[in-house]
Amino acid sequence: MRGYSLIEIMVSAAILIVIVTAILFVFTVAEKSWYADLGIVELQQEVRQSMDGMSRELRQAESDISKPLVISGDGSSIQFYINGYGDPINYYLNGTELVREHPQNTVKVLANNISNLTFCCVHDNICDTDCSNFKVVRVQLRAGRTIKGRSLVFPPDGPLFQQVRLRNE
């Protein structure tokens, strides 16, 4: 009877180990890439949906003296009124959660993993938190999180910003 020698079995096992290791390495890289891409898509959707919702409501903001639009001194929160609503609408960052508060003491989390939220009123291309003679409100938003050891940021090249002209000015 003729069989395989120990050296032939060792060489076959070594080749098999190299092939399996290469396949696992490719699988690991593909998995990290998949989760990173999925994470950036989720961040992008949350940021854009939040930005669209805030912009839609800000366009309807009242601008009279009895119900002024108020931005905090550091620009991290905004409060405004819409015709027909008795309570103000508030947007602010609570940790890493973008929060909408309306009616009073009713909180809804619009997005998670928000790293930066800034509001300001734009006068002659100058951004200021004093909104007494405002025409346009600028909203800046940025999100980031870590998935499988990879840090993800959206947008990657700086905060996403939108300038909103108020309809009721």
PAKEDREN-635913 format. One record per residue (C-alpha): residue number from 1; residue in three letters; x, y negated, z negated. Coordinates in nm, 3 decimals, padded with zeros to 5 digits. Layout:
# PAKEDREN-635913
num NUM&residu ALA&east X&north Y&up Z
...
# end
This chain:
# PAKEDREN-635913
num 1&residu MET&east 00.000&north 00.000&up 00.000
num 2&residu ARG&east 00.121&north -00.335&up 00.086
num 3&residu GLY&east 00.020&north -00.652&up -00.113
num 4&residu TYR&east 00.121&north -01.010&up -00.166
num 5&residu SER&east 00.439&north -01.096&up -00.344
num 6&residu LEU&east 00.450&north -01.324&up -00.645
num 7&residu ILE&east 00.620&north -01.596&up -00.441
num 8&residu GLU&east 00.344&north -01.592&up -00.177
num 9&residu ILE&east 00.076&north -01.624&up -00.445
num 10&residu MET&east 00.265&north -01.913&up -00.615
num 11&residu VAL&east 00.305&north -02.100&up -00.285
num 12&residu SER&east -00.065&north -02.050&up -00.202
num 13&residu ALA&east -00.166&north -02.174&up -00.550
num 14&residu ALA&east 00.061&north -02.479&up -00.519
num 15&residu ILE&east -00.087&north -02.568&up -00.179
num 16&residu LEU&east -00.440&north -02.525&up -00.317
num 17&residu ILE&east -00.360&north -02.747&up -00.619
num 18&residu VAL&east -00.224&north -03.021&up -00.389
num 19&residu ILE&east -00.537&north -03.006&up -00.169
num 20&residu VAL&east -00.778&north -03.014&up -00.467
num 21&residu THR&east -00.583&north -03.301&up -00.629
num 22&residu ALA&east -00.599&north -03.502&up -00.305
num 23&residu ILE&east -00.974&north -03.441&up -00.275
num 24&residu LEU&east -01.031&north -03.548&up -00.637
num 25&residu PHE&east -00.821&north -03.861&up -00.587
num 26&residu VAL&east -01.023&north -03.961&up -00.279
num 27&residu PHE&east -01.346&north -03.889&up -00.466
num 28&residu THR&east -01.239&north -04.102&up -00.765
num 29&residu VAL&east -01.141&north -04.397&up -00.545
num 30&residu ALA&east -01.469&north -04.370&up -00.350
num 31&residu GLU&east -01.670&north -04.353&up -00.673
num 32&residu LYS&east -01.504&north -04.666&up -00.815
num 33&residu SER&east -01.562&north -04.849&up -00.489
num 34&residu TRP&east -01.927&north -04.737&up -00.480
num 35&residu TYR&east -01.998&north -04.859&up -00.833
num 36&residu ALA&east -01.812&north -05.186&up -00.776
num 37&residu ASP&east -02.009&north -05.255&up -00.459
num 38&residu LEU&east -02.334&north -05.164&up -00.630
num 39&residu GLY&east -02.244&north -05.389&up -00.925
num 40&residu ILE&east -02.167&north -05.688&up -00.705
num 41&residu VAL&east -02.496&north -05.640&up -00.516
num 42&residu GLU&east -02.688&north -05.632&up -00.847
num 43&residu LEU&east -02.509&north -05.948&up -00.966
num 44&residu GLN&east -02.583&north -06.121&up -00.637
num 45&residu GLN&east -02.952&north -06.031&up -00.650
num 46&residu GLU&east -02.992&north -06.147&up -01.010
num 47&residu VAL&east -02.812&north -06.477&up -00.946
num 48&residu ARG&east -03.001&north -06.556&up -00.627
num 49&residu GLN&east -03.343&north -06.464&up -00.769
num 50&residu SER&east -03.276&north -06.675&up -01.079
num 51&residu MET&east -03.151&north -06.967&up -00.873
num 52&residu ASP&east -03.454&north -06.952&up -00.643
num 53&residu GLY&east -03.698&north -06.940&up -00.935
num 54&residu MET&east -03.534&north -07.232&up -01.117
num 55&residu SER&east -03.517&north -07.438&up -00.798
num 56&residu ARG&east -03.881&north -07.373&up -00.715
num 57&residu GLU&east -03.993&north -07.495&up -01.058
num 58&residu LEU&east -03.753&north -07.790&up -01.065
num 59&residu ARG&east -03.895&north -07.920&up -00.737
num 60&residu GLN&east -04.230&north -07.959&up -00.917
num 61&residu ALA&east -04.089&north -08.141&up -01.221
num 62&residu GLU&east -04.256&north -08.462&up -01.336
num 63&residu SER&east -04.041&north -08.769&up -01.360
num 64&residu ASP&east -04.249&north -09.014&up -01.557
num 65&residu ILE&east -04.137&north -09.173&up -01.883
num 66&residu SER&east -04.385&north -08.982&up -02.101
num 67&residu LYS&east -04.250&north -08.644&up -01.985
num 68&residu PRO&east -03.884&north -08.693&up -01.890
num 69&residu LEU&east -03.647&north -08.434&up -01.754
num 70&residu VAL&east -03.382&north -08.374&up -02.023
num 71&residu ILE&east -03.042&north -08.211&up -01.980
num 72&residu SER&east -02.834&north -08.131&up -02.288
num 73&residu GLY&east -02.512&north -08.326&up -02.342
num 74&residu ASP&east -02.293&north -08.037&up -02.228
num 75&residu GLY&east -02.521&north -07.960&up -01.932
num 76&residu SER&east -02.597&north -07.607&up -02.049
num 77&residu SER&east -02.977&north -07.643&up -02.076
num 78&residu ILE&east -03.261&north -07.828&up -01.910
num 79&residu GLN&east -03.613&north -07.915&up -02.017
num 80&residu PHE&east -03.884&north -08.049&up -01.786
num 81&residu TYR&east -04.260&north -08.064&up -01.740
num 82&residu ILE&east -04.478&north -07.961&up -01.447
num 83&residu ASN&east -04.822&north -08.112&up -01.375
num 84&residu GLY&east -05.091&north -07.907&up -01.543
num 85&residu TYR&east -04.858&north -07.750&up -01.801
num 86&residu GLY&east -04.883&north -07.882&up -02.156
num 87&residu ASP&east -04.559&north -07.728&up -02.278
num 88&residu PRO&east -04.217&north -07.798&up -02.131
num 89&residu ILE&east -04.019&north -07.542&up -01.934
num 90&residu ASN&east -03.669&north -07.473&up -02.070
num 91&residu TYR&east -03.379&north -07.296&up -01.901
num 92&residu TYR&east -03.065&north -07.215&up -02.098
num 93&residu LEU&east -02.792&north -06.961&up -02.149
num 94&residu ASN&east -02.823&north -06.733&up -02.455
num 95&residu GLY&east -02.490&north -06.551&up -02.472
num 96&residu THR&east -02.473&north -06.404&up -02.122
num 97&residu GLU&east -02.849&north -06.408&up -02.060
num 98&residu LEU&east -03.020&north -06.671&up -01.848
num 99&residu VAL&east -03.341&north -06.750&up -02.035
num 100&residu ARG&east -03.663&north -06.923&up -01.930
num 101&residu GLU&east -03.879&north -07.046&up -02.217
num 102&residu HIS&east -04.242&north -07.127&up -02.140
num 103&residu PRO&east -04.488&north -07.159&up -02.308
num 104&residu GLN&east -04.324&north -07.269&up -02.630
num 105&residu ASN&east -04.142&north -06.979&up -02.805
num 106&residu THR&east -04.216&north -06.735&up -02.519
num 107&residu VAL&east -03.880&north -06.624&up -02.386
num 108&residu LYS&east -03.813&north -06.436&up -02.061
num 109&residu VAL&east -03.466&north -06.316&up -01.963
num 110&residu LEU&east -03.416&north -06.391&up -01.593
num 111&residu ALA&east -03.063&north -06.253&up -01.551
num 112&residu ASN&east -02.785&north -06.086&up -01.747
num 113&residu ASN&east -02.407&north -06.117&up -01.723
num 114&residu ILE&east -02.420&north -06.492&up -01.655
num 115&residu SER&east -02.085&north -06.648&up -01.737
num 116&residu ASN&east -02.159&north -07.010&up -01.645
num 117&residu LEU&east -02.476&north -07.221&up -01.621
num 118&residu THR&east -02.464&north -07.596&up -01.575
num 119&residu PHE&east -02.726&north -07.859&up -01.496
num 120&residu CYS&east -02.670&north -08.222&up -01.403
num 121&residu CYS&east -02.850&north -08.508&up -01.234
num 122&residu VAL&east -02.687&north -08.645&up -00.921
num 123&residu HIS&east -02.667&north -09.022&up -00.869
num 124&residu ASP&east -02.473&north -09.137&up -00.561
num 125&residu ASN&east -02.276&north -08.808&up -00.553
num 126&residu ILE&east -02.183&north -08.840&up -00.922
num 127&residu CYS&east -02.297&north -08.561&up -01.155
num 128&residu ASP&east -02.426&north -08.681&up -01.494
num 129&residu THR&east -02.646&north -08.550&up -01.775
num 130&residu ASP&east -02.828&north -08.887&up -01.799
num 131&residu CYS&east -03.140&north -08.835&up -01.589
num 132&residu SER&east -03.309&north -09.174&up -01.637
num 133&residu ASN&east -03.277&north -09.268&up -01.268
num 134&residu PHE&east -03.231&north -08.929&up -01.115
num 135&residu LYS&east -03.322&north -08.816&up -00.766
num 136&residu VAL&east -03.154&north -08.478&up -00.745
num 137&residu VAL&east -03.076&north -08.205&up -00.998
num 138&residu ARG&east -02.775&north -07.979&up -00.941
num 139&residu VAL&east -02.778&north -07.626&up -01.081
num 140&residu GLN&east -02.452&north -07.427&up -01.099
num 141&residu LEU&east -02.450&north -07.059&up -01.180
num 142&residu ARG&east -02.187&north -06.785&up -01.198
num 143&residu ALA&east -02.203&north -06.423&up -01.310
num 144&residu GLY&east -01.945&north -06.160&up -01.399
num 145&residu ARG&east -01.917&north -05.812&up -01.544
num 146&residu THR&east -01.679&north -05.517&up -01.565
num 147&residu ILE&east -01.762&north -05.182&up -01.409
num 148&residu LYS&east -01.533&north -04.878&up -01.431
num 149&residu GLY&east -01.240&north -05.100&up -01.529
num 150&residu ARG&east -01.290&north -05.340&up -01.239
num 151&residu SER&east -01.385&north -05.701&up -01.306
num 152&residu LEU&east -01.661&north -05.831&up -01.077
num 153&residu VAL&east -01.749&north -06.198&up -01.030
num 154&residu PHE&east -02.023&north -06.353&up -00.816
num 155&residu PRO&east -01.969&north -06.573&up -00.632
num 156&residu PRO&east -01.598&north -06.493&up -00.610
num 157&residu ASP&east -01.482&north -06.837&up -00.495
num 158&residu GLY&east -01.651&north -07.055&up -00.759
num 159&residu PRO&east -01.998&north -07.119&up -00.902
num 160&residu LEU&east -02.304&north -07.095&up -00.680
num 161&residu PHE&east -02.471&north -07.433&up -00.681
num 162&residu GLN&east -02.790&north -07.576&up -00.545
num 163&residu GLN&east -02.910&north -07.933&up -00.537
num 164&residu VAL&east -03.283&north -07.974&up -00.586
num 165&residu ARG&east -03.469&north -08.288&up -00.485
num 166&residu LEU&east -03.775&north -08.336&up -00.703
num 167&residu ARG&east -04.105&north -08.363&up -00.516
num 168&residu ASN&east -04.272&north -08.569&up -00.786
num 169&residu GLU&east -03.999&north -08.833&up -00.819
# end
